[in-house]
Amino acid sequence: MMGISWVFVVINVFLACDGFLLDDRTSPATTSGPLLSDQHYNFLINLIMNERQTRAKLEQHVVRLEQELLATQQGVTDIYHTNSTNNATLEQQTKNWNALHAKYINLENDNSLMRSNLNALRTDHTNLENYTKMLEREVTSLRHLKGVKDLQEVLNLRNETTILRKELKITNNSLNSVRNEAEARKQDFVALLNKAESTEHKLNMEIHNMSNRAAFTVCATENTYSDKSIIMFPTVQTRNSVGNSTLTDLANTGKFRCEKAGLYLISGFFMTDTKVYALLDLYKNEEIICKSYLSVTAGYSFQTSTFLNLQHLNTNDTIYVKPGTTMKVYGDTYSCISFLQLTN
């Protein structure tokens, strides 16, 4: 609308002034024709139509950018929920492992108790066998006795021997049952121990993978960068599982070279006081993957622009930032870029 208003002002001034007075002796020329010619009218109409088309394209571009931002935010939210679910799964597996360990301790105590009972039964069995043999020898020695009293004693000994044999059989059956029960508990114990070791190994692998993911933040060098020059990031603010060579490349060349393939969340913010407008482009392997627009009005004012991008990076892929126009970028904590590895 401001562009159309200026056009009308210029046209009114042009129509009101037939020419320019060079001095006070020049008299204005008189015209009898129309003040606004067809050519001027057509030019004005075309200018208005072009302005409307340009505004419509700009609105479409803004709507597309808003949709991309919403899609990116949804992706980040899904990843956050996925990580929360994984953390809950790890916590549940830790609880299961603790429960298995407690069962292992209880089974070990039961096994020790059954061993003690088995040893006691073996001792009783040995004693009964010795006693039975002794009774059999006495019965054999008493077979030669002919008195009624002696015969009665022999019959009593036989009865006692029969009872002892029955008790010995019962004892043997109990001993076999205890042996079978001990063998079954032994197999359960081995299975639980194997499951506990497998669960512990999975937990250790998952914890190792999560702690070995790259994450760091670096800040830019304050400078006025020309069109298509690469912004340098020499100041390391935060780092985790990232090599010194990667940070050295960011300081010297401004490029991040991926060492660990995976899904990365890339975010950044940049402050400038460059007047009118400025452009920032985020590159992946020489291709623009994100654009950022800054517009600073006249006077002593600043503006900070941000971007957020989700990218799957392979080993040796490069990420860097270039201005689309000549602009000043403030350094230190005013302009930084962050990388967070979400998956391996």
VODREN-708494 format. One record per residue (C-alpha): residue in one letter; x, y, z. Coordinates in steps of 0.05 Angstrom, whole numbers. Layout:
<recs>
<rec rest="A" x="X" y="Y" z="Z"/>
...
</recs>
This chain:
<recs>
<rec rest="M" x="0" y="0" z="0"/>
<rec rest="M" x="58" y="47" z="14"/>
<rec rest="G" x="84" y="36" z="-57"/>
<rec rest="I" x="16" y="54" z="-88"/>
<rec rest="S" x="11" y="118" z="-45"/>
<rec rest="W" x="79" y="142" z="-70"/>
<rec rest="V" x="58" y="129" z="-142"/>
<rec rest="F" x="-4" y="173" z="-133"/>
<rec rest="V" x="38" y="228" z="-101"/>
<rec rest="V" x="87" y="227" z="-159"/>
<rec rest="I" x="31" y="228" z="-211"/>
<rec rest="N" x="-4" y="287" z="-176"/>
<rec rest="V" x="60" y="326" z="-173"/>
<rec rest="F" x="73" y="311" z="-247"/>
<rec rest="L" x="3" y="333" z="-267"/>
<rec rest="A" x="5" y="395" z="-225"/>
<rec rest="C" x="72" y="418" z="-254"/>
<rec rest="D" x="77" y="425" z="-329"/>
<rec rest="G" x="151" y="438" z="-326"/>
<rec rest="F" x="208" y="466" z="-284"/>
<rec rest="L" x="221" y="541" z="-276"/>
<rec rest="L" x="293" y="557" z="-288"/>
<rec rest="D" x="286" y="629" z="-267"/>
<rec rest="D" x="234" y="682" z="-253"/>
<rec rest="R" x="232" y="703" z="-327"/>
<rec rest="T" x="205" y="636" z="-352"/>
<rec rest="S" x="130" y="634" z="-358"/>
<rec rest="P" x="90" y="569" z="-352"/>
<rec rest="A" x="68" y="537" z="-416"/>
<rec rest="T" x="-5" y="529" z="-430"/>
<rec rest="T" x="-34" y="462" z="-453"/>
<rec rest="S" x="-101" y="446" z="-481"/>
<rec rest="G" x="-94" y="369" z="-480"/>
<rec rest="P" x="-114" y="320" z="-424"/>
<rec rest="L" x="-72" y="320" z="-360"/>
<rec rest="L" x="-66" y="242" z="-357"/>
<rec rest="S" x="-51" y="207" z="-423"/>
<rec rest="D" x="-70" y="135" z="-440"/>
<rec rest="Q" x="2" y="114" z="-435"/>
<rec rest="H" x="8" y="141" z="-364"/>
<rec rest="Y" x="-58" y="109" z="-345"/>
<rec rest="N" x="-36" y="40" z="-372"/>
<rec rest="F" x="31" y="47" z="-336"/>
<rec rest="L" x="-5" y="62" z="-270"/>
<rec rest="I" x="-53" y="3" z="-278"/>
<rec rest="N" x="5" y="-45" z="-294"/>
<rec rest="L" x="43" y="-19" z="-233"/>
<rec rest="I" x="-16" y="-33" z="-187"/>
<rec rest="M" x="-27" y="-103" z="-216"/>
<rec rest="N" x="47" y="-121" z="-208"/>
<rec rest="E" x="45" y="-97" z="-136"/>
<rec rest="R" x="-16" y="-141" z="-121"/>
<rec rest="Q" x="16" y="-202" z="-154"/>
<rec rest="T" x="81" y="-191" z="-115"/>
<rec rest="R" x="41" y="-185" z="-50"/>
<rec rest="A" x="3" y="-250" z="-65"/>
<rec rest="K" x="68" y="-288" z="-78"/>
<rec rest="L" x="97" y="-261" z="-13"/>
<rec rest="E" x="36" y="-283" z="26"/>
<rec rest="Q" x="40" y="-353" z="-5"/>
<rec rest="H" x="114" y="-357" z="14"/>
<rec rest="V" x="98" y="-336" z="86"/>
<rec rest="V" x="43" y="-389" z="91"/>
<rec rest="R" x="91" y="-443" z="64"/>
<rec rest="L" x="144" y="-423" z="115"/>
<rec rest="E" x="93" y="-426" z="172"/>
<rec rest="Q" x="72" y="-497" z="149"/>
<rec rest="E" x="145" y="-520" z="147"/>
<rec rest="L" x="157" y="-491" z="217"/>
<rec rest="L" x="95" y="-528" z="244"/>
<rec rest="A" x="119" y="-593" z="211"/>
<rec rest="T" x="188" y="-585" z="241"/>
<rec rest="Q" x="159" y="-571" z="310"/>
<rec rest="Q" x="115" y="-633" z="304"/>
<rec rest="G" x="175" y="-675" z="285"/>
<rec rest="V" x="215" y="-650" z="345"/>
<rec rest="T" x="156" y="-664" z="391"/>
<rec rest="D" x="149" y="-735" z="364"/>
<rec rest="I" x="224" y="-747" z="376"/>
<rec rest="Y" x="218" y="-719" z="446"/>
<rec rest="H" x="160" y="-766" z="462"/>
<rec rest="T" x="198" y="-825" z="431"/>
<rec rest="N" x="259" y="-810" z="476"/>
<rec rest="S" x="212" y="-805" z="537"/>
<rec rest="T" x="183" y="-873" z="519"/>
<rec rest="N" x="253" y="-903" z="512"/>
<rec rest="N" x="273" y="-875" z="580"/>
<rec rest="A" x="210" y="-905" z="612"/>
<rec rest="T" x="226" y="-972" z="579"/>
<rec rest="L" x="297" y="-970" z="607"/>
<rec rest="E" x="271" y="-954" z="676"/>
<rec rest="Q" x="222" y="-1013" z="672"/>
<rec rest="Q" x="277" y="-1060" z="649"/>
<rec rest="T" x="320" y="-1037" z="707"/>
<rec rest="K" x="263" y="-1053" z="756"/>
<rec rest="N" x="255" y="-1122" z="722"/>
<rec rest="W" x="329" y="-1135" z="729"/>
<rec rest="N" x="327" y="-1117" z="803"/>
<rec rest="A" x="267" y="-1165" z="812"/>
<rec rest="L" x="305" y="-1220" z="776"/>
<rec rest="H" x="365" y="-1208" z="821"/>
<rec rest="A" x="321" y="-1214" z="883"/>
<rec rest="K" x="292" y="-1280" z="857"/>
<rec rest="Y" x="363" y="-1304" z="843"/>
<rec rest="I" x="382" y="-1291" z="917"/>
<rec rest="N" x="319" y="-1327" z="942"/>
<rec rest="L" x="333" y="-1387" z="896"/>
<rec rest="E" x="405" y="-1390" z="920"/>
<rec rest="N" x="381" y="-1392" z="993"/>
<rec rest="D" x="329" y="-1446" z="977"/>
<rec rest="N" x="383" y="-1486" z="941"/>
<rec rest="S" x="429" y="-1482" z="1002"/>
<rec rest="L" x="372" y="-1505" z="1048"/>
<rec rest="M" x="354" y="-1564" z="1002"/>
<rec rest="R" x="427" y="-1585" z="1001"/>
<rec rest="S" x="428" y="-1585" z="1077"/>
<rec rest="N" x="364" y="-1627" z="1079"/>
<rec rest="L" x="392" y="-1675" z="1027"/>
<rec rest="N" x="455" y="-1686" z="1067"/>
<rec rest="A" x="413" y="-1699" z="1129"/>
<rec rest="L" x="370" y="-1750" z="1091"/>
<rec rest="R" x="433" y="-1784" z="1066"/>
<rec rest="T" x="459" y="-1791" z="1137"/>
<rec rest="D" x="392" y="-1819" z="1161"/>
<rec rest="H" x="391" y="-1868" z="1102"/>
<rec rest="T" x="462" y="-1893" z="1119"/>
<rec rest="N" x="443" y="-1902" z="1192"/>
<rec rest="L" x="380" y="-1941" z="1173"/>
<rec rest="E" x="419" y="-1987" z="1126"/>
<rec rest="N" x="470" y="-2002" z="1180"/>
<rec rest="Y" x="416" y="-2016" z="1231"/>
<rec rest="T" x="379" y="-2062" z="1182"/>
<rec rest="K" x="442" y="-2101" z="1168"/>
<rec rest="M" x="454" y="-2109" z="1242"/>
<rec rest="L" x="383" y="-2135" z="1252"/>
<rec rest="E" x="390" y="-2184" z="1195"/>
<rec rest="R" x="453" y="-2212" z="1227"/>
<rec rest="E" x="417" y="-2220" z="1294"/>
<rec rest="V" x="359" y="-2256" z="1259"/>
<rec rest="T" x="407" y="-2303" z="1226"/>
<rec rest="S" x="440" y="-2319" z="1293"/>
<rec rest="L" x="373" y="-2330" z="1326"/>
<rec rest="R" x="347" y="-2380" z="1275"/>
<rec rest="H" x="382" y="-2436" z="1311"/>
<rec rest="L" x="344" y="-2423" z="1377"/>
<rec rest="K" x="289" y="-2473" z="1394"/>
<rec rest="G" x="255" y="-2442" z="1454"/>
<rec rest="V" x="187" y="-2409" z="1449"/>
<rec rest="K" x="214" y="-2346" z="1481"/>
<rec rest="D" x="270" y="-2344" z="1431"/>
<rec rest="L" x="222" y="-2355" z="1373"/>
<rec rest="Q" x="178" y="-2297" z="1398"/>
<rec rest="E" x="239" y="-2252" z="1399"/>
<rec rest="V" x="256" y="-2274" z="1328"/>
<rec rest="L" x="185" y="-2257" z="1305"/>
<rec rest="N" x="190" y="-2189" z="1338"/>
<rec rest="L" x="256" y="-2176" z="1304"/>
<rec rest="R" x="226" y="-2195" z="1237"/>
<rec rest="N" x="169" y="-2147" z="1247"/>
<rec rest="E" x="217" y="-2092" z="1266"/>
<rec rest="T" x="258" y="-2108" z="1205"/>
<rec rest="T" x="197" y="-2103" z="1160"/>
<rec rest="I" x="178" y="-2036" z="1190"/>
<rec rest="L" x="248" y="-2011" z="1181"/>
<rec rest="R" x="249" y="-2032" z="1108"/>
<rec rest="K" x="184" y="-1995" z="1096"/>
<rec rest="E" x="212" y="-1933" z="1129"/>
<rec rest="L" x="276" y="-1941" z="1088"/>
<rec rest="K" x="234" y="-1944" z="1024"/>
<rec rest="I" x="196" y="-1882" z="1044"/>
<rec rest="T" x="262" y="-1848" z="1059"/>
<rec rest="N" x="289" y="-1867" z="991"/>
<rec rest="N" x="227" y="-1840" z="957"/>
<rec rest="S" x="233" y="-1775" z="995"/>
<rec rest="L" x="307" y="-1771" z="977"/>
<rec rest="N" x="291" y="-1780" z="903"/>
<rec rest="S" x="237" y="-1727" z="907"/>
<rec rest="V" x="285" y="-1679" z="939"/>
<rec rest="R" x="337" y="-1694" z="885"/>
<rec rest="N" x="286" y="-1681" z="830"/>
<rec rest="E" x="263" y="-1617" z="863"/>
<rec rest="A" x="335" y="-1593" z="870"/>
<rec rest="E" x="349" y="-1608" z="797"/>
<rec rest="A" x="287" y="-1569" z="775"/>
<rec rest="R" x="306" y="-1509" z="819"/>
<rec rest="K" x="376" y="-1513" z="790"/>
<rec rest="Q" x="349" y="-1507" z="719"/>
<rec rest="D" x="304" y="-1448" z="740"/>
<rec rest="F" x="364" y="-1415" z="772"/>
<rec rest="V" x="406" y="-1423" z="709"/>
<rec rest="A" x="350" y="-1395" z="665"/>
<rec rest="L" x="340" y="-1335" z="711"/>
<rec rest="L" x="414" y="-1322" z="713"/>
<rec rest="N" x="419" y="-1323" z="637"/>
<rec rest="K" x="359" y="-1276" z="630"/>
<rec rest="A" x="389" y="-1228" z="681"/>
<rec rest="E" x="455" y="-1227" z="644"/>
<rec rest="S" x="420" y="-1214" z="577"/>
<rec rest="T" x="379" y="-1157" z="607"/>
<rec rest="E" x="440" y="-1126" z="639"/>
<rec rest="H" x="478" y="-1130" z="572"/>
<rec rest="K" x="420" y="-1095" z="535"/>
<rec rest="L" x="417" y="-1041" z="588"/>
<rec rest="N" x="491" y="-1028" z="584"/>
<rec rest="M" x="489" y="-1024" z="507"/>
<rec rest="E" x="431" y="-975" z="508"/>
<rec rest="I" x="463" y="-931" z="560"/>
<rec rest="H" x="529" y="-932" z="521"/>
<rec rest="N" x="493" y="-912" z="456"/>
<rec rest="M" x="456" y="-854" z="489"/>
<rec rest="S" x="517" y="-826" z="523"/>
<rec rest="N" x="559" y="-830" z="460"/>
<rec rest="R" x="515" y="-785" z="417"/>
<rec rest="A" x="544" y="-718" z="394"/>
<rec rest="A" x="518" y="-653" z="422"/>
<rec rest="F" x="551" y="-584" z="421"/>
<rec rest="T" x="540" y="-509" z="414"/>
<rec rest="V" x="590" y="-460" z="382"/>
<rec rest="C" x="586" y="-385" z="374"/>
<rec rest="A" x="605" y="-341" z="315"/>
<rec rest="T" x="661" y="-291" z="303"/>
<rec rest="E" x="635" y="-219" z="302"/>
<rec rest="N" x="648" y="-192" z="232"/>
<rec rest="T" x="617" y="-161" z="170"/>
<rec rest="Y" x="609" y="-219" z="122"/>
<rec rest="S" x="605" y="-210" z="48"/>
<rec rest="D" x="555" y="-245" z="2"/>
<rec rest="K" x="565" y="-321" z="2"/>
<rec rest="S" x="623" y="-320" z="52"/>
<rec rest="I" x="621" y="-374" z="107"/>
<rec rest="I" x="609" y="-353" z="180"/>
<rec rest="M" x="663" y="-378" z="228"/>
<rec rest="F" x="648" y="-409" z="297"/>
<rec rest="P" x="711" y="-408" z="340"/>
<rec rest="T" x="679" y="-404" z="410"/>
<rec rest="V" x="657" y="-471" z="441"/>
<rec rest="Q" x="601" y="-462" z="491"/>
<rec rest="T" x="580" y="-535" z="503"/>
<rec rest="R" x="607" y="-601" z="478"/>
<rec rest="N" x="593" y="-675" z="487"/>
<rec rest="S" x="622" y="-734" z="448"/>
<rec rest="V" x="651" y="-691" z="392"/>
<rec rest="G" x="724" y="-692" z="369"/>
<rec rest="N" x="773" y="-635" z="372"/>
<rec rest="S" x="782" y="-638" z="296"/>
<rec rest="T" x="708" y="-623" z="286"/>
<rec rest="L" x="711" y="-561" z="330"/>
<rec rest="T" x="776" y="-539" z="296"/>
<rec rest="D" x="743" y="-542" z="228"/>
<rec rest="L" x="685" y="-500" z="253"/>
<rec rest="A" x="734" y="-448" z="279"/>
<rec rest="N" x="778" y="-446" z="217"/>
<rec rest="T" x="731" y="-461" z="159"/>
<rec rest="G" x="662" y="-452" z="190"/>
<rec rest="K" x="640" y="-522" z="167"/>
<rec rest="F" x="615" y="-579" z="210"/>
<rec rest="R" x="637" y="-646" z="182"/>
<rec rest="C" x="595" y="-704" z="208"/>
<rec rest="E" x="635" y="-759" z="244"/>
<rec rest="K" x="576" y="-801" z="269"/>
<rec rest="A" x="518" y="-815" z="221"/>
<rec rest="G" x="448" y="-806" z="248"/>
<rec rest="L" x="389" y="-759" z="256"/>
<rec rest="Y" x="410" y="-689" z="278"/>
<rec rest="L" x="370" y="-629" z="304"/>
<rec rest="I" x="404" y="-565" z="280"/>
<rec rest="S" x="385" y="-498" z="310"/>
<rec rest="G" x="415" y="-428" z="309"/>
<rec rest="F" x="404" y="-355" z="324"/>
<rec rest="F" x="440" y="-294" z="294"/>
<rec rest="M" x="437" y="-220" z="312"/>
<rec rest="T" x="451" y="-163" z="264"/>
<rec rest="D" x="440" y="-88" z="257"/>
<rec rest="T" x="446" y="-87" z="181"/>
<rec rest="K" x="393" y="-39" z="155"/>
<rec rest="V" x="335" y="-54" z="107"/>
<rec rest="Y" x="342" y="-131" z="102"/>
<rec rest="A" x="391" y="-189" z="106"/>
<rec rest="L" x="390" y="-262" z="87"/>
<rec rest="L" x="422" y="-324" z="120"/>
<rec rest="D" x="425" y="-392" z="85"/>
<rec rest="L" x="438" y="-459" z="118"/>
<rec rest="Y" x="476" y="-507" z="72"/>
<rec rest="K" x="483" y="-583" z="70"/>
<rec rest="N" x="535" y="-607" z="20"/>
<rec rest="E" x="531" y="-544" z="-24"/>
<rec rest="E" x="454" y="-545" z="-23"/>
<rec rest="I" x="410" y="-495" z="15"/>
<rec rest="I" x="365" y="-531" z="65"/>
<rec rest="C" x="340" y="-470" z="105"/>
<rec rest="K" x="333" y="-395" z="95"/>
<rec rest="S" x="328" y="-340" z="147"/>
<rec rest="Y" x="305" y="-268" z="134"/>
<rec rest="L" x="322" y="-208" z="177"/>
<rec rest="S" x="294" y="-137" z="168"/>
<rec rest="V" x="322" y="-79" z="210"/>
<rec rest="T" x="289" y="-10" z="207"/>
<rec rest="A" x="327" y="55" z="206"/>
<rec rest="G" x="359" y="79" z="270"/>
<rec rest="Y" x="397" y="46" z="327"/>
<rec rest="S" x="362" y="-23" z="327"/>
<rec rest="F" x="379" y="-97" z="323"/>
<rec rest="Q" x="344" y="-161" z="303"/>
<rec rest="T" x="356" y="-234" z="319"/>
<rec rest="S" x="333" y="-288" z="271"/>
<rec rest="T" x="328" y="-363" z="288"/>
<rec rest="F" x="322" y="-428" z="250"/>
<rec rest="L" x="308" y="-500" z="269"/>
<rec rest="N" x="321" y="-558" z="221"/>
<rec rest="L" x="319" y="-634" z="226"/>
<rec rest="Q" x="368" y="-671" z="181"/>
<rec rest="H" x="394" y="-742" z="172"/>
<rec rest="L" x="469" y="-736" z="163"/>
<rec rest="N" x="517" y="-788" z="135"/>
<rec rest="T" x="590" y="-792" z="152"/>
<rec rest="N" x="630" y="-733" z="122"/>
<rec rest="D" x="567" y="-693" z="106"/>
<rec rest="T" x="580" y="-618" z="117"/>
<rec rest="I" x="536" y="-564" z="148"/>
<rec rest="Y" x="552" y="-489" z="145"/>
<rec rest="V" x="520" y="-420" z="144"/>
<rec rest="K" x="528" y="-366" z="90"/>
<rec rest="P" x="498" y="-295" z="86"/>
<rec rest="G" x="455" y="-284" z="25"/>
<rec rest="T" x="473" y="-210" z="28"/>
<rec rest="T" x="529" y="-170" z="58"/>
<rec rest="M" x="513" y="-164" z="132"/>
<rec rest="K" x="544" y="-155" z="201"/>
<rec rest="V" x="538" y="-215" z="249"/>
<rec rest="Y" x="549" y="-202" z="323"/>
<rec rest="G" x="592" y="-254" z="358"/>
<rec rest="D" x="600" y="-284" z="427"/>
<rec rest="T" x="532" y="-308" z="454"/>
<rec rest="Y" x="492" y="-264" z="406"/>
<rec rest="S" x="501" y="-312" z="347"/>
<rec rest="C" x="508" y="-387" z="358"/>
<rec rest="I" x="492" y="-454" z="325"/>
<rec rest="S" x="476" y="-520" z="360"/>
<rec rest="F" x="478" y="-593" z="337"/>
<rec rest="L" x="442" y="-650" z="375"/>
<rec rest="Q" x="448" y="-722" z="351"/>
<rec rest="L" x="381" y="-757" z="364"/>
<rec rest="T" x="395" y="-826" z="336"/>
<rec rest="N" x="454" y="-869" z="315"/>
</recs>
